[in-house]
Amino acid sequence: MQKSKGMKMAALLCGAGVAIVAIALVVGHFIKGQDSYRSILIYELEGSADIEREGSGNIRAAEDLYLESGDRLTVADNSSVRLKLDDDKYVMAEANSILSIEADGNEEDSRTKIQLEQGAITNEIQNKLSTDSNYEVNSPNSVMAVRGTIFRVETGVDADEEVNTKVSVFSGKVSMGTLLEDGTIGDEILIGAGEEAFCIGDAISGSVMTDPAAIDYSGFPLQTLNLLLELAERNAPLEGITAKELGEFVAEAEGSDDADESDEAEYVDDADEPDESDEAEPVDESDASDESDDNNTNSSSSSQSNTGNTSNTANTGGNSGTTHNSSSGNRPATTPTTKPSNPGTTPGSNPGTNPGTTPTDNPGNKPKDPVDKPKKPQEKQKEYTVKFMYEGEVFATQTVKSGKCAKKPVLKPETSGKWDFDFSKKIRKNTTVKWK
């Protein structure tokens, strides 16, 4: 009996020893994992995106979802995804982008590789990488390497069916090299802050890079401009441009989008939204009618007058066209390049001399109005402050133009919770938003 108890006690001790060893192995595994694990978190999703994971198939993307190294991310149309790598690296993938991310190593020896198949991403590396770490973005024809910077990479096929990669650097420096057929890097250039350069061609037929030139911010989509404005408002080290200038680019891009969406209703009088319909403002039935009468009178007088009077009538028509072009140049959101379908804003045309055109079809001949014109820029310059409060303190602030929407801050105070605000609501006054 005593022997049996001894055997049981030995078995229990042996089992406990095995359990302790197993626990030690598990703890050791997790400790090791913490040293080498690289986190890739989806912290903001607008619209929809899909994740392709080896062994798991397709996964629908969602906020607060962690990606695994090697996942392939596809962003849908009119969508965007913001990723946080570790705690100091951020990536925004724009609409219609396809990319995969490989991340391994630890803080002292981190390796990050983003393969951008198509679309555009903006990268922000807040802390300079260690000597043994690297961060690179590969496109189909080039490789970009950085150590600590803010930059954007866009790649796709141009009108000549050639691969075209554009790199725009907002802070720091980026090295761009051509990708050769054997996978090695060919010629390299260094792009500084405030500059951008292109790589055109492919690895098989050969590719060339352009010399760095000043960034053309007017060529960026609204998604990129909004992100850059957020970075500037939280004092990120953007070089060569201010938050005010970025705000003007954002307003211009939003105005262009609004004008495109209202092409079919540009002459509808909408008193509730005066800022959203620049094209409707020039239409004035009484003024246009008076001017049409003047034109008809001039035309009639011209047929009965001498050659000199006819010349004066022609000069008057030319001056009217000049006045119109000068006036429209003050409103970039409605320039002829963005609205070629509007006959009243077509350069070089003189619709006032067309007898078959009705007054409402010819807003281009409306004379400059010294009373109404100054009101428009004053309304567009009106701005309000949106404060984001967390536990009684200001977490972030935004400057929003009247009638526009505030943007959700890039960073969150904590992983759980949300801002108690409808971000589709247009700002008409100073606003305070609280975290809940």
Disulfide bonds with the S-S distance in Angstrom:
none
